[in-house]
Amino acid sequence: MPYCDGRPASFVAVMRDVTEEKAAREELFRSRLMLRAVLDHIPQRVFWKDLDGRYLGGNRRFADDVGLARPDELAGTTDEDLFPP
């Protein structure tokens, strides 16, 4: 960068339009809220696990059945955690 009297003689600014990215994030947030509302109001128990058998999440009815206060408490637990012998 060229200097003049110890000060930068110029600068470079980089700008990026994030309008579409912001809109996509907002739509994803709304979609997740809708999915959560549906899952928490259906009568079925719903859960999902990773390939190692750890719970990633579930709906309110399933969380209630296994004695948890909130569905997000399922994350990281296993069947052994929730259903001890």
C-alpha positions in Angstrom: 0.0 0.0 0.0 1.5 3.4 -0.9 2.0 5.9 1.9 2.1 9.6 1.9 3.6 11.4 5.0 3.2 8.1 7.0 -0.5 7.8 6.2 -2.1 5.5 3.7 -2.5 7.2 0.4 -5.4 5.0 -0.6 -7.5 2.1 0.7 -9.5 -0.7 -0.7 -13.0 -1.5 0.4 -14.8 -4.8 -0.2 -18.5 -4.9 0.0 -20.9 -7.9 -0.4 -24.6 -7.8 -0.8 -26.1 -10.1 1.8 -29.7 -9.4 1.1 -30.5 -12.8 -0.4 -28.5 -14.6 2.3 -30.4 -12.7 5.0 -33.8 -13.5 3.4 -32.8 -17.2 3.1 -31.8 -17.3 6.8 -35.1 -15.7 7.8 -37.1 -18.2 5.7 -35.1 -21.1 7.2 -35.9 -19.8 10.7 -39.7 -19.5 9.9 -39.6 -23.0 8.4 -38.0 -24.4 11.5 -40.6 -22.7 13.7 -43.4 -24.2 11.6 -41.9 -27.7 11.7 -41.4 -27.4 15.5 -45.1 -26.3 15.9 -46.3 -29.3 13.8 -44.1 -31.8 15.6 -45.1 -30.6 19.0 -48.9 -30.7 18.3 -49.2 -34.1 16.6 -50.3 -37.1 18.8 -47.4 -39.3 17.6 -44.1 -39.5 19.4 -41.3 -38.4 17.1 -37.5 -38.5 17.5 -34.4 -38.6 15.4 -31.0 -40.0 16.1 -27.5 -39.9 14.6 -25.7 -42.9 13.1 -24.2 -43.6 16.6 -27.6 -44.0 18.1 -27.6 -40.7 20.0 -30.8 -38.6 20.0 -30.5 -35.4 18.0 -34.0 -34.3 18.9 -37.6 -35.1 19.2 -41.0 -33.7 19.8 -42.6 -32.6 23.1 -44.8 -35.7 23.5 -41.7 -38.0 23.2 -39.8 -35.8 25.7 -42.7 -35.9 28.1 -42.9 -39.7 27.8 -39.2 -40.1 28.7 -39.4 -37.7 31.6 -37.7 -34.6 30.2 -38.9 -31.1 30.7 -38.1 -29.9 27.2 -37.4 -31.6 23.8 -34.0 -30.0 23.5 -32.8 -32.0 26.5 -32.9 -35.1 24.3 -29.8 -34.0 22.3 -26.8 -36.2 23.0 -28.7 -38.8 25.1 -28.9 -42.5 24.3 -31.4 -45.2 24.9 -29.4 -46.3 27.9 -29.7 -42.8 29.3 -33.4 -42.6 28.9 -34.4 -46.2 29.5 -32.0 -47.7 32.1 -32.2 -51.5 32.7 
